[in-house]
Amino acid sequence: MKTHAATDKLTRDYLDSWMIQPSYIGSEAADITAEYFGETYRSPIMISTLSGMTSVNPGGNVLLAKAADMTGTLDWNGVLPKEEGLQILEQGTRAVLSSKPLADMDYILDLIRTYAQHGAKAFVMDADFIFDPDTGDVRNHPKFGQMGVKSIEDLKTMVQCSDLPIIIKGILSIHDAEACLEAGVKAIVVSHHMGMIDSAVPPYYAVGQIRKALGNQLTIFGDCGIRSGADAFKALSLGCDGVLVARPLMKPFAEGPEKVAEALDQMSAELRFCMSITGSPNLKHLNCNSLVRRDF
């Protein structure tokens, strides 16, 4: 997939433009546990929607999911064969499974119902994969197949086909967030798909706009550019309910899920430190005033 370094730089620059100002007096050791879709997790820092992980480790996503189990976090997955998704659920992982925005809605609905029956925690579709960046046409991907434009009615159909919470990924505008809310979608992921769009607005800038417009009516996850617990703290303080991590986990996964778990735990410890030193006792009471925008 073609990516744009300029977009990654915009996201990096935006995160780096915020400084953390400590408030030690009266602070306490923070609790970083998070709640999503009625269940509690040890950290809001999670594995992102990765696909094709057998190219990094022969164990693929099934093995990668064990890192989520080790860290007590919600496991997110990219597009997988249905059998592989079911294997992740059968091993007891609390997981989010996914689909591309395929033209074949019946297939998507069957996936949702199947994963719901086998205990998935949510289902995510990445809306940002509809159009081919090389032609502008609706994408016909050699691996994933024919994509289809999605309407609010399509999203409503997905929401209504089971009790499984539906998440839409790739949201960067108030318009799309409002459409998701109208359709009954439970959560969105602000993301530019690792720089797929040239000069895309940084997700952590977009989340502020969406929060201002919609308040807390949607759960919002942040994706792209998270490299540390400090980055996670900034994203959470800017309006995200949780963050997804991808690239920093690739090299550790080549050595096994234990190394991924170590990387996630390190980032979670960094997040807890940032929260503790800023008077942020838990995720529901973040001291957002501790973020100061750099003007030099």
Secondary structure, DSSP 8 states (H G I E B T S, - for coil): ----HHHHHHHHHHHHTEEE----TT----B--EEETTEEES-SEEE-----GGGT-TTHHHHHHHHHHHHT--EE--S--HHHHHHHHHTT--EEEEE--BS-HHHHHHHHHHHHHTT-SEEEEEGGGSB-TTTSSB-EETTTEEB----HHHHHHHHHTSSS-EEEEEE-SHHHHHHHHHHT--EEEE--TTTTSTT---HHHHHHHHHHHHTTSSEEEEES---SHHHHHHHHHTT-SEEEE-GGGHHHHHH-HHHHHHHHHHHHHHHHHHHHTTT--BTTS--GGGEEE---
